[in-house]
Each structure stands twice: as C-alpha cells, then as structure tokens.
Amino acid sequence: MTLEEAQKTVDNWIKEYGVRYFSELTNMAVLTEEVGELARVMSRKYGDQSFKEGENQDPADEMADVLWVLLCLANQTGVNLTEAFKKNIEKKTSRDKDRHKNNPKL
C-alpha cells in the first residue's frame, strides 16, 4: 500500500465508521499519546525496563497507531504525504549527503 492509498483508506474508514475526524488539535494530542505508547513498548523491549503483566509488547501495533493518526492529520490539513515525503528525502539528501559519512562519531 502506498502512502496515497493509506491516506485514502483512512479517509474512507472515517467516513464509513468514524462519523467524522476528531479536530486537528485533538488528533495532535492523540498522536502524542500514541508516540508515548510506542516509546513505552520500545523502552521495555529494547531498554532497561520490563513489561508489566498484560501490557502490549508489539511495537508494530503501536507504530501502526502512530501512522493512523498521522494519516488522519495529513488528510485533515490537506497534506499529500507522498509529495511531502519525496521533498523531505530531497532536503535530507541535499543537506546531509556527506554529513554522516564525515562524522567521526559514526
């Protein structure tokens, strides 16, 4: 599935099952919450903390939740994520093409 298809899939789901999008500000708060849930899983799976009994241990599920809300925000604000991502890759390539190769810390 492409980013464009994912945006359309989310939009169709919202229209069929979700009644309407939450406000942009609410979705921003939800995105922050979902990133926090991903951070919790990552810190327990790859860091020093341990999981609590019954706690979600699947980073893929949490990453999908983050992507879902990001797709909602893109749809709500008229952002074409395919184009935005292409431009972002070009920006990073132009800015950082030698930066990391020349970093003695890496």
Secondary structure, DSSP 4 states (H G I P E B T S, - for coil): --HHHHHHHHHHHIIIIISSPPPHHHHHHHHHHHHHHHHHHHHHHTSS--PPTT----HHHHHHHHHHHHHHHHHHHT--HHHHHHHHHHHHHHHHTTTTTT-TT-
